[in-house]
Amino acid sequence: MAHKTITISEEAYNLLKESKKENESFTEVIKRVLKAKKKRKDFLDWLSSNKDLKDLADSVESVYTERKDIKLRY
């Protein structure tokens, strides 16, 4: 498997490091986070495609947006 070197800011590195689970590589963190984001987008796209569920789609999207701004205390 090929490997690539990327440059990220120290802030991005720290956020990535904070997201790591025990024994998880940075590659695994990135894949986990991006897969979850894609699933949310696919779900919202599916909801939005159904006229009867448009209001629900808007509500779910609003919750996703609000959750991004919440900071958890550890």
PDB file of N, CA, C and O in Angstrom:
ATOM      1  N   MET A   1       0.852  -1.174   0.000  1.00  0.00           N
ATOM      2  CA  MET A   1       0.000   0.000   0.000  1.00  0.00           C
ATOM      3  C   MET A   1       0.895   1.233   0.000  1.00  0.00           C
ATOM      4  O   MET A   1       1.861   1.303   0.760  1.00  0.00           O
ATOM      5  N   ALA A   2       0.581   2.191  -0.838  1.00  0.00           N
ATOM      6  CA  ALA A   2       1.343   3.429  -0.928  1.00  0.00           C
ATOM      7  C   ALA A   2       1.044   4.325   0.267  1.00  0.00           C
ATOM      8  O   ALA A   2      -0.047   4.291   0.836  1.00  0.00           O
ATOM      9  N   HIS A   3       2.022   5.111   0.624  1.00  0.00           N
ATOM     10  CA  HIS A   3       1.852   6.074   1.701  1.00  0.00           C
ATOM     11  C   HIS A   3       2.100   7.463   1.150  1.00  0.00           C
ATOM     12  O   HIS A   3       2.933   7.647   0.263  1.00  0.00           O
ATOM     13  N   LYS A   4       1.383   8.436   1.671  1.00  0.00           N
ATOM     14  CA  LYS A   4       1.532   9.838   1.277  1.00  0.00           C
ATOM     15  C   LYS A   4       1.828  10.656   2.517  1.00  0.00           C
ATOM     16  O   LYS A   4       1.327  10.366   3.604  1.00  0.00           O
ATOM     17  N   THR A   5       2.639  11.672   2.345  1.00  0.00           N
ATOM     18  CA  THR A   5       2.931  12.605   3.421  1.00  0.00           C
ATOM     19  C   THR A   5       2.126  13.867   3.160  1.00  0.00           C
ATOM     20  O   THR A   5       2.142  14.405   2.053  1.00  0.00           O
ATOM     21  N   ILE A   6       1.421  14.339   4.184  1.00  0.00           N
ATOM     22  CA  ILE A   6       0.642  15.572   4.049  1.00  0.00           C
ATOM     23  C   ILE A   6       1.099  16.558   5.119  1.00  0.00           C
ATOM     24  O   ILE A   6       1.630  16.165   6.158  1.00  0.00           O
ATOM     25  N   THR A   7       0.888  17.818   4.852  1.00  0.00           N
ATOM     26  CA  THR A   7       1.200  18.864   5.816  1.00  0.00           C
ATOM     27  C   THR A   7      -0.112  19.430   6.323  1.00  0.00           C
ATOM     28  O   THR A   7      -0.980  19.823   5.543  1.00  0.00           O
ATOM     29  N   ILE A   8      -0.244  19.467   7.647  1.00  0.00           N
ATOM     30  CA  ILE A   8      -1.435  20.043   8.264  1.00  0.00           C
ATOM     31  C   ILE A   8      -0.989  21.010   9.353  1.00  0.00           C
ATOM     32  O   ILE A   8       0.139  20.942   9.842  1.00  0.00           O
ATOM     33  N   SER A   9      -1.884  21.900   9.720  1.00  0.00           N
ATOM     34  CA  SER A   9      -1.556  22.853  10.785  1.00  0.00           C
ATOM     35  C   SER A   9      -1.468  22.120  12.118  1.00  0.00           C
ATOM     36  O   SER A   9      -1.970  21.006  12.268  1.00  0.00           O
ATOM     37  N   GLU A  10      -0.826  22.762  13.069  1.00  0.00           N
ATOM     38  CA  GLU A  10      -0.726  22.171  14.404  1.00  0.00           C
ATOM     39  C   GLU A  10      -2.115  22.023  15.026  1.00  0.00           C
ATOM     40  O   GLU A  10      -2.384  21.053  15.735  1.00  0.00           O
ATOM     41  N   GLU A  11      -2.994  22.991  14.756  1.00  0.00           N
ATOM     42  CA  GLU A  11      -4.367  22.917  15.267  1.00  0.00           C
ATOM     43  C   GLU A  11      -5.078  21.680  14.707  1.00  0.00           C
ATOM     44  O   GLU A  11      -5.738  20.951  15.447  1.00  0.00           O
ATOM     45  N   ALA A  12      -4.939  21.449  13.399  1.00  0.00           N
ATOM     46  CA  ALA A  12      -5.561  20.277  12.779  1.00  0.00           C
ATOM     47  C   ALA A  12      -4.975  18.991  13.348  1.00  0.00           C
ATOM     48  O   ALA A  12      -5.703  18.031  13.600  1.00  0.00           O
ATOM     49  N   TYR A  13      -3.663  18.972  13.548  1.00  0.00           N
ATOM     50  CA  TYR A  13      -3.011  17.798  14.136  1.00  0.00           C
ATOM     51  C   TYR A  13      -3.566  17.515  15.532  1.00  0.00           C
ATOM     52  O   TYR A  13      -3.859  16.368  15.869  1.00  0.00           O
ATOM     53  N   ASN A  14      -3.707  18.556  16.333  1.00  0.00           N
ATOM     54  CA  ASN A  14      -4.207  18.368  17.701  1.00  0.00           C
ATOM     55  C   ASN A  14      -5.643  17.864  17.699  1.00  0.00           C
ATOM     56  O   ASN A  14      -5.999  17.011  18.512  1.00  0.00           O
ATOM     57  N   LEU A  15      -6.475  18.383  16.791  1.00  0.00           N
ATOM     58  CA  LEU A  15      -7.858  17.902  16.691  1.00  0.00           C
ATOM     59  C   LEU A  15      -7.885  16.436  16.270  1.00  0.00           C
ATOM     60  O   LEU A  15      -8.670  15.644  16.792  1.00  0.00           O
ATOM     61  N   LEU A  16      -7.029  16.089  15.329  1.00  0.00           N
ATOM     62  CA  LEU A  16      -6.943  14.705  14.878  1.00  0.00           C
ATOM     63  C   LEU A  16      -6.477  13.800  16.016  1.00  0.00           C
ATOM     64  O   LEU A  16      -7.026  12.718  16.227  1.00  0.00           O
ATOM     65  N   LYS A  17      -5.473  14.249  16.736  1.00  0.00           N
ATOM     66  CA  LYS A  17      -4.935  13.479  17.860  1.00  0.00           C
ATOM     67  C   LYS A  17      -6.002  13.273  18.947  1.00  0.00           C
ATOM     68  O   LYS A  17      -6.107  12.190  19.523  1.00  0.00           O
ATOM     69  N   GLU A  18      -6.792  14.325  19.222  1.00  0.00           N
ATOM     70  CA  GLU A  18      -7.858  14.229  20.225  1.00  0.00           C
ATOM     71  C   GLU A  18      -8.949  13.255  19.798  1.00  0.00           C
ATOM     72  O   GLU A  18      -9.637  12.680  20.640  1.00  0.00           O
ATOM     73  N   SER A  19      -9.105  13.072  18.493  1.00  0.00           N
ATOM     74  CA  SER A  19     -10.144  12.190  17.969  1.00  0.00           C
ATOM     75  C   SER A  19      -9.741  10.726  17.966  1.00  0.00           C
ATOM     76  O   SER A  19     -10.579   9.842  17.788  1.00  0.00           O
ATOM     77  N   LYS A  20      -8.442  10.471  18.165  1.00  0.00           N
ATOM     78  CA  LYS A  20      -7.950   9.096  18.126  1.00  0.00           C
ATOM     79  C   LYS A  20      -8.495   8.281  19.294  1.00  0.00           C
ATOM     80  O   LYS A  20      -8.564   8.752  20.430  1.00  0.00           O
ATOM     81  N   LYS A  21      -8.874   7.061  18.986  1.00  0.00           N
ATOM     82  CA  LYS A  21      -9.233   6.101  20.026  1.00  0.00           C
ATOM     83  C   LYS A  21      -7.983   5.310  20.364  1.00  0.00           C
ATOM     84  O   LYS A  21      -6.999   5.349  19.625  1.00  0.00           O
ATOM     85  N   GLU A  22      -8.018   4.597  21.470  1.00  0.00           N
ATOM     86  CA  GLU A  22      -6.855   3.803  21.874  1.00  0.00           C
ATOM     87  C   GLU A  22      -6.487   2.812  20.771  1.00  0.00           C
ATOM     88  O   GLU A  22      -7.353   2.129  20.224  1.00  0.00           O
ATOM     89  N   ASN A  23      -5.216   2.742  20.456  1.00  0.00           N
ATOM     90  CA  ASN A  23      -4.666   1.830  19.440  1.00  0.00           C
ATOM     91  C   ASN A  23      -5.179   2.111  18.025  1.00  0.00           C
ATOM     92  O   ASN A  23      -5.168   1.217  17.179  1.00  0.00           O
ATOM     93  N   GLU A  24      -5.623   3.328  17.761  1.00  0.00           N
ATOM     94  CA  GLU A  24      -6.108   3.697  16.443  1.00  0.00           C
ATOM     95  C   GLU A  24      -5.049   4.571  15.761  1.00  0.00           C
ATOM     96  O   GLU A  24      -4.490   5.473  16.385  1.00  0.00           O
ATOM     97  N   SER A  25      -4.780   4.304  14.501  1.00  0.00           N
ATOM     98  CA  SER A  25      -3.812   5.105  13.749  1.00  0.00           C
ATOM     99  C   SER A  25      -4.493   6.371  13.242  1.00  0.00           C
ATOM    100  O   SER A  25      -5.720   6.474  13.241  1.00  0.00           O
ATOM    101  N   PHE A  26      -3.675   7.335  12.810  1.00  0.00           N
ATOM    102  CA  PHE A  26      -4.235   8.553  12.236  1.00  0.00           C
ATOM    103  C   PHE A  26      -5.031   8.217  10.966  1.00  0.00           C
ATOM    104  O   PHE A  26      -6.076   8.815  10.711  1.00  0.00           O
ATOM    105  N   THR A  27      -4.543   7.276  10.186  1.00  0.00           N
ATOM    106  CA  THR A  27      -5.256   6.851   8.979  1.00  0.00           C
ATOM    107  C   THR A  27      -6.643   6.333   9.339  1.00  0.00           C
ATOM    108  O   THR A  27      -7.624   6.665   8.675  1.00  0.00           O
ATOM    109  N   GLU A  28      -6.724   5.525  10.384  1.00  0.00           N
ATOM    110  CA  GLU A  28      -8.012   4.966  10.806  1.00  0.00           C
ATOM    111  C   GLU A  28      -8.960   6.056  11.306  1.00  0.00           C
ATOM    112  O   GLU A  28     -10.167   5.991  11.073  1.00  0.00           O
ATOM    113  N   VAL A  29      -8.403   7.062  11.997  1.00  0.00           N
ATOM    114  CA  VAL A  29      -9.235   8.178  12.477  1.00  0.00           C
ATOM    115  C   VAL A  29      -9.837   8.922  11.285  1.00  0.00           C
ATOM    116  O   VAL A  29     -11.039   9.185  11.250  1.00  0.00           O
ATOM    117  N   ILE A  30      -9.000   9.254  10.322  1.00  0.00           N
ATOM    118  CA  ILE A  30      -9.462   9.998   9.146  1.00  0.00           C
ATOM    119  C   ILE A  30     -10.542   9.209   8.413  1.00  0.00           C
ATOM    120  O   ILE A  30     -11.580   9.763   8.050  1.00  0.00           O
ATOM    121  N   LYS A  31     -10.301   7.923   8.196  1.00  0.00           N
ATOM    122  CA  LYS A  31     -11.285   7.099   7.488  1.00  0.00           C
ATOM    123  C   LYS A  31     -12.596   7.013   8.260  1.00  0.00           C
ATOM    124  O   LYS A  31     -13.670   7.099   7.665  1.00  0.00           O
ATOM    125  N   ARG A  32     -12.520   6.843   9.587  1.00  0.00           N
ATOM    126  CA  ARG A  32     -13.730   6.737  10.413  1.00  0.00           C
ATOM    127  C   ARG A  32     -14.550   8.021  10.341  1.00  0.00           C
ATOM    128  O   ARG A  32     -15.766   7.982  10.156  1.00  0.00           O
ATOM    129  N   VAL A  33     -13.880   9.147  10.487  1.00  0.00           N
ATOM    130  CA  VAL A  33     -14.578  10.436  10.490  1.00  0.00           C
ATOM    131  C   VAL A  33     -15.195  10.725   9.120  1.00  0.00           C
ATOM    132  O   VAL A  33     -16.340  11.168   9.035  1.00  0.00           O
ATOM    133  N   LEU A  34     -14.446  10.477   8.059  1.00  0.00           N
ATOM    134  CA  LEU A  34     -14.966  10.762   6.720  1.00  0.00           C
ATOM    135  C   LEU A  34     -16.096   9.820   6.328  1.00  0.00           C
ATOM    136  O   LEU A  34     -17.036  10.233   5.648  1.00  0.00           O
ATOM    137  N   LYS A  35     -16.017   8.556   6.750  1.00  0.00           N
ATOM    138  CA  LYS A  35     -17.110   7.622   6.460  1.00  0.00           C
ATOM    139  C   LYS A  35     -18.392   8.053   7.177  1.00  0.00           C
ATOM    140  O   LYS A  35     -19.480   7.977   6.608  1.00  0.00           O
ATOM    141  N   ALA A  36     -18.260   8.504   8.421  1.00  0.00           N
ATOM    142  CA  ALA A  36     -19.431   8.959   9.176  1.00  0.00           C
ATOM    143  C   ALA A  36     -20.045  10.187   8.512  1.00  0.00           C
ATOM    144  O   ALA A  36     -21.267  10.314   8.434  1.00  0.00           O
ATOM    145  N   LYS A  37     -19.188  11.088   8.034  1.00  0.00           N
ATOM    146  CA  LYS A  37     -19.687  12.289   7.363  1.00  0.00           C
ATOM    147  C   LYS A  37     -20.420  11.919   6.077  1.00  0.00           C
ATOM    148  O   LYS A  37     -21.471  12.487   5.779  1.00  0.00           O
ATOM    149  N   LYS A  38     -19.875  10.973   5.313  1.00  0.00           N
ATOM    150  CA  LYS A  38     -20.520  10.536   4.073  1.00  0.00           C
ATOM    151  C   LYS A  38     -21.873   9.886   4.366  1.00  0.00           C
ATOM    152  O   LYS A  38     -22.840  10.111   3.638  1.00  0.00           O
ATOM    153  N   LYS A  39     -21.945   9.085   5.423  1.00  0.00           N
ATOM    154  CA  LYS A  39     -23.221   8.455   5.784  1.00  0.00           C
ATOM    155  C   LYS A  39     -24.274   9.503   6.117  1.00  0.00           C
ATOM    156  O   LYS A  39     -25.431   9.375   5.715  1.00  0.00           O
ATOM    157  N   ARG A  40     -23.872  10.553   6.859  1.00  0.00           N
ATOM    158  CA  ARG A  40     -24.816  11.628   7.187  1.00  0.00           C
ATOM    159  C   ARG A  40     -25.299  12.310   5.920  1.00  0.00           C
ATOM    160  O   ARG A  40     -26.493  12.567   5.766  1.00  0.00           O
ATOM    161  N   LYS A  41     -24.365  12.609   5.001  1.00  0.00           N
ATOM    162  CA  LYS A  41     -24.738  13.272   3.751  1.00  0.00           C
ATOM    163  C   LYS A  41     -25.670  12.391   2.926  1.00  0.00           C
ATOM    164  O   LYS A  41     -26.672  12.872   2.398  1.00  0.00           O
ATOM    165  N   ASP A  42     -25.344  11.099   2.812  1.00  0.00           N
ATOM    166  CA  ASP A  42     -26.212  10.180   2.065  1.00  0.00           C
ATOM    167  C   ASP A  42     -27.609  10.128   2.677  1.00  0.00           C
ATOM    168  O   ASP A  42     -28.609  10.118   1.958  1.00  0.00           O
ATOM    169  N   PHE A  43     -27.674  10.095   4.004  1.00  0.00           N
ATOM    170  CA  PHE A  43     -28.953  10.051   4.696  1.00  0.00           C
ATOM    171  C   PHE A  43     -29.755  11.328   4.429  1.00  0.00           C
ATOM    172  O   PHE A  43     -30.948  11.267   4.131  1.00  0.00           O
ATOM    173  N   LEU A  44     -29.089  12.490   4.537  1.00  0.00           N
ATOM    174  CA  LEU A  44     -29.776  13.758   4.276  1.00  0.00           C
ATOM    175  C   LEU A  44     -30.218  13.856   2.822  1.00  0.00           C
ATOM    176  O   LEU A  44     -31.308  14.353   2.539  1.00  0.00           O
ATOM    177  N   ASP A  45     -29.382  13.387   1.898  1.00  0.00           N
ATOM    178  CA  ASP A  45     -29.767  13.396   0.480  1.00  0.00           C
ATOM    179  C   ASP A  45     -31.007  12.541   0.257  1.00  0.00           C
ATOM    180  O   ASP A  45     -31.911  12.927  -0.483  1.00  0.00           O
ATOM    181  N   TRP A  46     -31.043  11.377   0.904  1.00  0.00           N
ATOM    182  CA  TRP A  46     -32.199  10.488   0.767  1.00  0.00           C
ATOM    183  C   TRP A  46     -33.457  11.153   1.331  1.00  0.00           C
ATOM    184  O   TRP A  46     -34.511  11.131   0.695  1.00  0.00           O
ATOM    185  N   LEU A  47     -33.344  11.743   2.522  1.00  0.00           N
ATOM    186  CA  LEU A  47     -34.500  12.429   3.111  1.00  0.00           C
ATOM    187  C   LEU A  47     -34.971  13.571   2.222  1.00  0.00           C
ATOM    188  O   LEU A  47     -36.168  13.738   1.988  1.00  0.00           O
ATOM    189  N   SER A  48     -34.023  14.350   1.734  1.00  0.00           N
ATOM    190  CA  SER A  48     -34.366  15.520   0.911  1.00  0.00           C
ATOM    191  C   SER A  48     -35.013  15.139  -0.410  1.00  0.00           C
ATOM    192  O   SER A  48     -35.781  15.916  -0.977  1.00  0.00           O
ATOM    193  N   SER A  49     -34.705  13.946  -0.900  1.00  0.00           N
ATOM    194  CA  SER A  49     -35.259  13.527  -2.193  1.00  0.00           C
ATOM    195  C   SER A  49     -36.738  13.167  -2.101  1.00  0.00           C
ATOM    196  O   SER A  49     -37.417  13.078  -3.124  1.00  0.00           O
ATOM    197  N   ASN A  50     -37.237  12.961  -0.898  1.00  0.00           N
ATOM    198  CA  ASN A  50     -38.639  12.611  -0.691  1.00  0.00           C
ATOM    199  C   ASN A  50     -39.395  13.871  -0.252  1.00  0.00           C
ATOM    200  O   ASN A  50     -39.156  14.393   0.837  1.00  0.00           O
ATOM    201  N   LYS A  51     -40.289  14.347  -1.086  1.00  0.00           N
ATOM    202  CA  LYS A  51     -41.024  15.583  -0.798  1.00  0.00           C
ATOM    203  C   LYS A  51     -41.733  15.539   0.549  1.00  0.00           C
ATOM    204  O   LYS A  51     -41.806  16.549   1.249  1.00  0.00           O
ATOM    205  N   ASP A  52     -42.252  14.375   0.911  1.00  0.00           N
ATOM    206  CA  ASP A  52     -42.984  14.247   2.175  1.00  0.00           C
ATOM    207  C   ASP A  52     -42.068  14.347   3.393  1.00  0.00           C
ATOM    208  O   ASP A  52     -42.534  14.610   4.502  1.00  0.00           O
ATOM    209  N   LEU A  53     -40.771  14.138   3.189  1.00  0.00           N
ATOM    210  CA  LEU A  53     -39.825  14.151   4.306  1.00  0.00           C
ATOM    211  C   LEU A  53     -38.931  15.385   4.314  1.00  0.00           C
ATOM    212  O   LEU A  53     -37.968  15.443   5.079  1.00  0.00           O
ATOM    213  N   LYS A  54     -39.233  16.367   3.478  1.00  0.00           N
ATOM    214  CA  LYS A  54     -38.398  17.559   3.365  1.00  0.00           C
ATOM    215  C   LYS A  54     -38.274  18.287   4.695  1.00  0.00           C
ATOM    216  O   LYS A  54     -37.174  18.701   5.062  1.00  0.00           O
ATOM    217  N   ASP A  55     -39.370  18.454   5.426  1.00  0.00           N
ATOM    218  CA  ASP A  55     -39.310  19.125   6.734  1.00  0.00           C
ATOM    219  C   ASP A  55     -38.429  18.349   7.709  1.00  0.00           C
ATOM    220  O   ASP A  55     -37.657  18.937   8.466  1.00  0.00           O
ATOM    221  N   LEU A  56     -38.552  17.037   7.683  1.00  0.00           N
ATOM    222  CA  LEU A  56     -37.710  16.204   8.547  1.00  0.00           C
ATOM    223  C   LEU A  56     -36.247  16.366   8.159  1.00  0.00           C
ATOM    224  O   LEU A  56     -35.384  16.477   9.030  1.00  0.00           O
ATOM    225  N   ALA A  57     -35.961  16.381   6.865  1.00  0.00           N
ATOM    226  CA  ALA A  57     -34.580  16.558   6.390  1.00  0.00           C
ATOM    227  C   ALA A  57     -34.004  17.882   6.887  1.00  0.00           C
ATOM    228  O   ALA A  57     -32.857  17.938   7.330  1.00  0.00           O
ATOM    229  N   ASP A  58     -34.798  18.938   6.812  1.00  0.00           N
ATOM    230  CA  ASP A  58     -34.342  20.245   7.291  1.00  0.00           C
ATOM    231  C   ASP A  58     -34.058  20.213   8.792  1.00  0.00           C
ATOM    232  O   ASP A  58     -33.077  20.799   9.249  1.00  0.00           O
ATOM    233  N   SER A  59     -34.905  19.535   9.556  1.00  0.00           N
ATOM    234  CA  SER A  59     -34.713  19.434  11.003  1.00  0.00           C
ATOM    235  C   SER A  59     -33.457  18.638  11.343  1.00  0.00           C
ATOM    236  O   SER A  59     -32.688  19.028  12.222  1.00  0.00           O
ATOM    237  N   VAL A  60     -33.253  17.533  10.652  1.00  0.00           N
ATOM    238  CA  VAL A  60     -32.073  16.696  10.900  1.00  0.00           C
ATOM    239  C   VAL A  60     -30.809  17.476  10.551  1.00  0.00           C
ATOM    240  O   VAL A  60     -29.834  17.449  11.302  1.00  0.00           O
ATOM    241  N   GLU A  61     -30.823  18.160   9.429  1.00  0.00           N
ATOM    242  CA  GLU A  61     -29.657  18.955   9.029  1.00  0.00           C
ATOM    243  C   GLU A  61     -29.366  20.042  10.060  1.00  0.00           C
ATOM    244  O   GLU A  61     -28.205  20.322  10.360  1.00  0.00           O
ATOM    245  N   SER A  62     -30.399  20.642  10.592  1.00  0.00           N
ATOM    246  CA  SER A  62     -30.236  21.666  11.622  1.00  0.00           C
ATOM    247  C   SER A  62     -29.570  21.084  12.871  1.00  0.00           C
ATOM    248  O   SER A  62     -28.689  21.712  13.459  1.00  0.00           O
ATOM    249  N   VAL A  63     -29.987  19.902  13.267  1.00  0.00           N
ATOM    250  CA  VAL A  63     -29.386  19.243  14.433  1.00  0.00           C
ATOM    251  C   VAL A  63     -27.918  18.939  14.171  1.00  0.00           C
ATOM    252  O   VAL A  63     -27.074  19.185  15.033  1.00  0.00           O
ATOM    253  N   TYR A  64     -27.600  18.408  12.990  1.00  0.00           N
ATOM    254  CA  TYR A  64     -26.195  18.138  12.645  1.00  0.00           C
ATOM    255  C   TYR A  64     -25.366  19.415  12.741  1.00  0.00           C
ATOM    256  O   TYR A  64     -24.258  19.398  13.276  1.00  0.00           O
ATOM    257  N   THR A  65     -25.895  20.512  12.230  1.00  0.00           N
ATOM    258  CA  THR A  65     -25.173  21.781  12.237  1.00  0.00           C
ATOM    259  C   THR A  65     -24.956  22.265  13.665  1.00  0.00           C
ATOM    260  O   THR A  65     -23.858  22.702  14.012  1.00  0.00           O
ATOM    261  N   GLU A  66     -25.981  22.192  14.487  1.00  0.00           N
ATOM    262  CA  GLU A  66     -25.876  22.634  15.874  1.00  0.00           C
ATOM    263  C   GLU A  66     -24.895  21.769  16.663  1.00  0.00           C
ATOM    264  O   GLU A  66     -24.160  22.279  17.508  1.00  0.00           O
ATOM    265  N   ARG A  67     -24.880  20.467  16.392  1.00  0.00           N
ATOM    266  CA  ARG A  67     -23.986  19.559  17.114  1.00  0.00           C
ATOM    267  C   ARG A  67     -22.528  19.848  16.819  1.00  0.00           C
ATOM    268  O   ARG A  67     -21.674  19.605  17.672  1.00  0.00           O
ATOM    269  N   LYS A  68     -22.217  20.358  15.639  1.00  0.00           N
ATOM    270  CA  LYS A  68     -20.833  20.679  15.299  1.00  0.00           C
ATOM    271  C   LYS A  68     -20.284  21.757  16.211  1.00  0.00           C
ATOM    272  O   LYS A  68     -19.079  21.802  16.460  1.00  0.00           O
ATOM    273  N   ASP A  69     -21.149  22.628  16.713  1.00  0.00           N
ATOM    274  CA  ASP A  69     -20.723  23.745  17.545  1.00  0.00           C
ATOM    275  C   ASP A  69     -20.644  23.400  19.030  1.00  0.00           C
ATOM    276  O   ASP A  69     -20.182  24.214  19.829  1.00  0.00           O
ATOM    277  N   ILE A  70     -21.084  22.214  19.402  1.00  0.00           N
ATOM    278  CA  ILE A  70     -21.075  21.820  20.816  1.00  0.00           C
ATOM    279  C   ILE A  70     -19.695  21.288  21.178  1.00  0.00           C
ATOM    280  O   ILE A  70     -19.138  20.444  20.476  1.00  0.00           O
ATOM    281  N   LYS A  71     -19.155  21.788  22.277  1.00  0.00           N
ATOM    282  CA  LYS A  71     -17.870  21.321  22.772  1.00  0.00           C
ATOM    283  C   LYS A  71     -18.119  20.448  24.002  1.00  0.00           C
ATOM    284  O   LYS A  71     -18.744  20.886  24.968  1.00  0.00           O
ATOM    285  N   LEU A  72     -17.635  19.234  23.957  1.00  0.00           N
ATOM    286  CA  LEU A  72     -17.798  18.322  25.078  1.00  0.00           C
ATOM    287  C   LEU A  72     -16.673  18.529  26.083  1.00  0.00           C
ATOM    288  O   LEU A  72     -15.535  18.808  25.705  1.00  0.00           O
ATOM    289  N   ARG A  73     -16.996  18.392  27.355  1.00  0.00           N
ATOM    290  CA  ARG A  73     -15.977  18.466  28.403  1.00  0.00           C
ATOM    291  C   ARG A  73     -15.545  17.049  28.732  1.00  0.00           C
ATOM    292  O   ARG A  73     -16.364  16.138  28.856  1.00  0.00           O
ATOM    293  N   TYR A  74     -14.258  16.889  28.868  1.00  0.00           N
ATOM    294  CA  TYR A  74     -13.709  15.560  29.207  1.00  0.00           C
ATOM    295  C   TYR A  74     -13.173  15.545  30.600  1.00  0.00           C
ATOM    296  O   TYR A  74     -12.673  14.518  31.059  1.00  0.00           O
TER     297      TYR A  74
END
